[in-house]
Each structure stands twice: as structure tokens, then as C-alpha cells.
């Protein structure tokens, strides 16, 4: 059996880019030539999974990644892996279980998705950056020395940041009426939002390295190629609809309230997500400089205007 590259959450916002890029790289990069790409998904019948299954060297497997064992990894000859765990209260338990399995199965290298670099600290009031801090701390211990890893710390995802803008434009085109434009960030603080596809491309390039050791234990900061303010998003919307935006709310985190109301998890834990943007609300820039290694390997390319255009075409 040929060695395998495992992509956990292959149909997710970053996972799709990893799979699509690796499918091309196995044809051009000698380090992973002939490798199988295992794309894990909870439903292999979905449209996204079916699309991935048609790619060269890709094998879609229906399996919950949090149930993976060392035995399963060895049976499938997994040598490198990608993981992007969800921001929920069980995040540390689930991802650390996977990482322990990878360690014990002899997996060589893992690329994982973290969160905005500024927030990854043990005293974060938002719960999920603490989870990422704990996971990176775990990986840095002597016990995990055999497992090479890289943690990607991206800024806010473009699609989330521009979601309300796309919805307003689409609704206006259909009805001629405007909804309230809800923008996560402030009016005038630039944010280096990034397209998850760009993150996935970088993760794939890292997994295809002949020697991943120069990137071992690295925490790479990722920003999009252009920063954007709330006022600039308003202007983009106005250019699409050809008139002034009637109502706009900056620093809007109402989606977290809806999330907490619908979630079975403790409300205070979900609501703590609101603290993740406190620095922005105080006028602090969220952007740490993009790591030079990111720019050398696979510099992010998709600016906010291009992402919004693509969202409107979907």
C-alpha cells in the first residue's frame, strides 16, 4: 500500500483547498509522488465530497476524524496529516486525542489550523484561543518530540467577515430592498482577512515538502494580501447595489448570540467568543506581520474584493 496523506475535515472551508492542491502536487513533487490522499468526511454522499472523489489520487472515506485510532492510522499507512478542529468546548479533547494517536502511530508530520496569533494565549477570555494555546503547548513538550508539526495562525476568514455584505447584495438584487449590513469589525480599523482557500494551499505545500524539519514547531502567521476596514466594506457594497447603504452596524457579534441560543453547550462558553474581537473594538490592529516563510512558500493571493465577487457568483 502506498503511503497516505490524511486530510481531516476534507470538505471544510480549509480542507477542500488542501485536498485540491495536494491532488496536483502529487504529480509534481517527488517527496509525495505516488502517495494516496485520504479525504475524511462525515458524509461521502455530499456534493463537495463527490467532487473531491473525482480528483486524481484522492480517496474519500466516510469517517469522523475524532474517532481515529493509532491502529487505523497504521492500517492506512498515514505518514502526514492535516487537521482543523472546530471551535467548541470539546476542541482540546478531540484534537489532542487525534494528535496522541498520530504520535503513537508513527505519523511523521502534522499541519494544523490554529487561530489569530494575537489571541493565542493562556489568559484569553475567548475559550477557543486557549484551546489552541494548550494544543500548541502540548505539541511542544518532549513527549511529542517524534511528531513534527506546524501550526498555522490565520487572521479572520474572509467569507465570515463578508457574509452580511454578500447577503445584502444578493437580497437587494432580488427584491430591491436592503437588510441591515452587519460588519464584524470597526469602521476604520484595517483587518487582514484571509480566504480559507489560501490557507489550504499553504497547508498542502507544507505537507508536500521533501524535508518538513525546517517548519517543525513553527507557528506561522497568515494574513490576506490586503487589509480592509468596515468603511471599505460599506463602499464595496454600495458599488454593487448602486446606492447608499441605509443601515450598518459595526462591531456586530449578534451571530454569537444566535449560536449560543441554539447550542447545547454552556452559553457562557459560546458567548465568550465575543471577547476575541475586543482588541479591534478598542482600535487595535489585529494584524501581526505575515511570516516570511508563508510568503516564500505560498503567499496568500485573494483580496477582499475578489472574495466578495466569488461569493456573489456561487
N, C-alpha and C positions, 0 to 999 in steps of 0.2 A: 504494500500500500504506500502511495506517495505521501510525503509529509503534508500537513494541513495548516492553513491559516484560518483561525476561528474568529468570526465576527459575531459577537453577541448583540442582539438588537439590530439585526441587519436591515430591517425595514424602517428603523427610526430616522430621525432627522439628520443625524451624522452617519449612522451605519450604512445608509444607501450609498453615500459618497465613497465610503471605504471600499465597499464591495465592487462598485462600478470601476473605481480606479485600479484596484488590485487585479481585476479581470484583464485589464490592459497591461499592467506591469509584469504579470507572469510570463508574458510573451517577449518582454524586452529586457528584464532584469535577471541576470544569471543567478543571483542569490536565491530567487524563489522560482526559477524555471521548473516547470512540471509540477509545482505544488497545487494541491486542491484548495479551494476556497469554500469553507463551510459557513453558510449564511444561516444563522439561527433565527427563527421566528416563532411566535406563538400560533400563527395560522399560516400554513403553506398555501392555502387556497385564495388568499387575498391578492388583489391586483398587483400590489407592489412586490409581493413575494414571487408571483408568477413572472413578472418582468425580470427580476434578478435571476430566476432559474434558467432563463434563456441566454444568459451571458456565458461566454467561454470559461471553462474551469470552475464554474460555480455550482455547488450542490446545496440546495435549500433543505434544511432539516427543521421539522416542527418540534421544538423543544424549549422549555422555559430555562433560560440560562442560569437562573439561581438554583436549579436542581442538579447542575453539573457536578460530577464527582471526579476524583483523580483517575478512577478506573475508566470512566467514559473518555476522558482526555487521552489516556494511553491507548485505548482501543482504537481511537480515531487518529492516532499519531499526530496530535496537535503540537506544533512547535512554537507558534507565535499566535498572539490573540489580541483582540480589540474589545474593550468593554466601555459602555456608557450607562452607568446606573441612574435610576430615576430619583428625583428629589422627594423622598418620602421618609418617614420616621425609621423604616427598616433598612435604609440605604447602607449604613455601615455593616450591618449583619450580613446582608445579601452579597455585597461586593467583596467583603473580606472573606466570606466563605468561598467565593469563586477564586480569589487570589491564593488562598491556602491550598485549594485543590490544584491550581496551576503549579504552585511551588512543589507540591508532593508528586505531581505527575511528570516533573522534569521539563515543563514548558520553558523555553529559552527567554522569551521576551514578551512583555505586555505593554500595549499603549492604551491609556485610559483617559477619559474626559473628566476634568475637574470643573472648576468654575472661576469666575473673575478673580484675578490674582489678589486684588486689594482685600477681598473678603475672606480669603482662606487663612483663617487664624483660629486659635482655640477659644477666644472670647467673643466670637461673632454672635450677635443677638439673633441672627437668622440661623435656623438649625442646619440647613444643608451645607453651608461652607464649613461648619465644624466637622461634619461627616467627612468632607474631602480632606480637611487638615488631618483628621485621625487616620484616614486611609493612606495618605502620603507619609505620615509618621510611621505607620505600621510597615510600609514597604521599605522604609529607611533603616529598619532595625537589622542587626547582624543575622537574625534568624532568616531573613529574606535575601541574604546576600547572593544566593544561587539564581534568583529570579531577576533578570534585568527588566527595567521598566522606564517609561516616560509618561509624565503627566502633563496634559495639555490644559492650559488655563485660559479659556476664551472669554472675551467680553460678551455682552448680551447678544443673543441671537437676533439677527435682522428680522426674521419673519415674525417673531413675537413683538418686536419693537414697532413694526409697521403694520401689524394686523388690523388695527382700527382704521388706519388710513386706507388700506385696501378695501375693507368692508364699506366704508363711507363712499368711496368712488364707485364701487360696483352697485351699491344701492341707489346712488344718485343717477347713474346711467339707466337704471331700470324704472325708477319712479319719479325722478326729478326732485326728490326730497332729500334733505340732509339729516343724518343722525349726528349725535354729538361725537366729535373727534376726541378720542381719549389717548393721550400720549403718556407713556410710562415715565419719561424723563422731564426735566425742567425746560423752560422756554429757551434758555440761552447758554446751557452748558453742553459742550460737544461730547459725544459718546462714540467710541469706535466700534459700533455694532458690526457683527460678522456673520456672514452666511454659513450655516452649518455644512454646506457642500464644501466650502474651502477648508473647514476643519477636517472633514472626512478625507479629502485629498491629501492633506499633510499626514494624517494618521497612516494612510496607505503607503505613502512614500517612506515613512519611518519603518513600517513593517517589512518593506522590500530592501532595506539596507543590507549590504553584504556583511557589515560588522556593526551591530547596533550599540556596541560598547561606548562610543563617544557620546551617545544620548542616554546612557544609563543613569538613572536617578535624576534626570533633568526635569525641570518644571518650566515649560515653555509658555510664554505669554503670547496670546493671539488677539490682534485687533483687525478690523476690516481695513481696506485701503484708504477709506475716507471717513472722517468723523461727521456726525450730523447732530444738529440741535433740534429741539422741539419746534422752534420757529421755522426752520428749514423744512421740516416735515409738513407743516401747515402750508408752506409755499408750494411744495410738490403737489399736495392735494388740490390746491387752488388752480394750478396749471392744468390738471387733468379735468376738473369739473367746470373750468372757465368762469368761476365766480368766487366770491369771498366765502371762507368757512364761517358759518354762523355761530357755532358754539364749540369751544375747545377747552378741554380740561388737561392741564399739565400735571405731572407727578401723580398720575392716576393709577391706583393699585386696586381698583374695585374687583378685578378678576380674582384676586386672592380671597376676597370676602366670599365670592361665589364658590370658589374652590373649597374653602373651609366649611361652608354650609352643606356642600354635597359630599364631603369626605367623611369616611368612618373614623379617621384618625383624630386624635385630640385637636380641638380647634386652636388652642394656643400655639401648638407646634406649627400648623399650617399658616396661621396668621403672622408668625414670626418672619415669614418671607418678606413682609413689608420692610423689615429693617435692612434688607440687602441693598436698597437704594437710598439709604439715609444720607450717605456722603454726597450724592448728586443733589438731593433736596437742599443740602447746605451750601451748594455751589461748588463742591469739589469735583474736579475732573476724575472720571472713573478709569481713565486710560493709563496703564503702565506701558512703557515702550515695548513694542513687539520684539520678541527675542530675535537676535540676528540669525540664529540657526533656522528659524522659521522662514525668514526672508531668503535665505540661501537654498533651502530645500523645496519649498512650495509657498511662495508669497501669496497671501490672500488677494483675490482679484475683483470680487464682486462688490461694487459700491452700492450704497443705499438706493440710488435711483434705478440701477439695473435690477436689484432685487424686487423693488416695488413693481416695476414693469413686468417682471416674470410672474409675480403673484397675481397680477391682473389678467394674465394670459392663461393661467391654469384653469 
